[in-house]
Amino acid sequence: MATLTESPAAKLSNDEVLRYSRHLIMPEVGMEGQLKLKQAKVLCIGAGGLGSPLALYLAAAGVGKLGIVDFDIVDFTNLQRQIIHDTNDVGRPKLTSARETIADINPNVEVIGFETRLTSENALDIFKDFDIVADGTDNFPTRYLVNDACVLLGKPNVYGSIFRFEGQASIFYAKEGPCYRCLYPEPPPPGLVPSCAEGGVLGVLPGIVGCIQAVETIKMILGRGKSLVGRLLLFDALNMKFRELKLRKNPECPACGAHPTITKLIDYEQFCGIRGEEHVVTTKVPEITAPEVKKMMDEKKPFVLVDVREPHEFQICRIPGSVLIPLGEVPKRMHELNTADEIVVHCRSGMRSAQAVDFLMKSGFRKIHNLKGGVLAWADQVDPTMPKY
Amino acid sequence: MAVKVIIPTPLRQYTGSKDSVEVEAKTVAEALSSLTAQFGDLRRHLYNDEGKLRSFVNIYLNDEDIRYLQKDQTPLVSDDVLSIVPSIAGGQPCVNQEVCCQ
């Protein structure tokens, strides 16, 4: 009898039949589909905003092997959207926290953890044993790395991306359609992407986009429905609108075109211009520490304290006596400053203010310092009552 | 020809927070030129120093990528919708978290 030759993995226990009964009674899944889910191996890149709902739903749905790549630690700012972690997990590795949550939801799922940064050296090795890769990353270098590794290995890449109230989702699968590089051959240079001052994300948004990734992953495992291959889904939560754009395979794509130039993984940080100007800027401008600024205040030394954050950040917290000139307005408002004055510039962490100091020094300001570590350092070293964000 | 240009969230800071802008144009090039004439700061985010559309920004006419139509010479008809679709990075929108988000 055929059933006697089936491997143990190709069967559901009675407990599993009960657990998955709402899948089993629908014809699109059924026993055949549920067994496909059980035998599936899906790799989630990141256990963050997108990875949380993605991993939770894939686990609940009964995906047999769930790989998770994450080396990060849970912090309080994650909890607004990364629902696989809870308040008690703050300070613990995301991988440990995710593994425990998944075990609570569905102990039948085998979690394969990779507590490491995904790199050009390890990506192919990590990806090779999985059927589908779901990209929940939050930065361009990893995004291109995931894309290229999937193209090289011929694996589908279930993609999701978010910004404030807006999300994108697709499946990049070079065997059947376009890859990410067909859509965007190159990343934006660091100077042109919105800074974290303009960033932020509505906590629910990665929930929605991550769930779309989960649906697409499950459909792909089941071999059901019309996938997002060749389609880019755009979601605007503010206007509650979904739109769909056609994605075409670019015959000249450097990764999946007729004559690919990317035949192995490259240095993605360099590719994304990350070892660029900004690092240099932060190391070469004159710095001052938070306690030194406090001492100047206490000694009533005259100086101007400039805050280059955005107005909504100024509302969260501010150093007493600071003047708000958002980074983007510095060029047109620098006449408000006097080169004869002692000036200290700060932002949240000291990076944007370093750019402002660099710009102002090039414009002739000499008595100017960057407050090292920004308001975060001020909260740590001077005023512990100041909220950190 | 009145067409609508949909502005993505990351670029709304250069359009006075508008999520769409109506322009009069007969081609994609005219529409973008009219848009950047109204909102000057948008120009460097759409075009590089050589005046070419940046490679991390795609322009769609309705649901089709203009690269597969007649690029910026693609003709427009009334009520066409142009979308600017930039690459966005995900959970955190800055490309370089180590530099600007820590």
Interface residues (C-beta under 8 A of the other chain):
Chain A: G46 G48 G49 L50 R81 G136 T137 D138 N139 F140 R143 G160 S161 I162 F163 R164 F165 E166 Q168 L183 Y184 P185 E186 P187 P188 P190 L192 V193 P194 S195 C196 E198 G199 G200 V201 P206 L232 L234 D236 L238 N239 R243 E244 L245 K246 L247 R248 N250 C272 G273 I274 E278 H279 T282 S349 M351 R352
Chain B: P8 T9 P10 Q13 D19 R44 H45 R54 S55 F56 N58 Y60 D63 E64 D65 R67 Y68 S83 V85 P86 S87 I88 A89 G90 G91 Q92 P93 C94 V95 N96 Q97 E98 V99 C100 C101 Q102
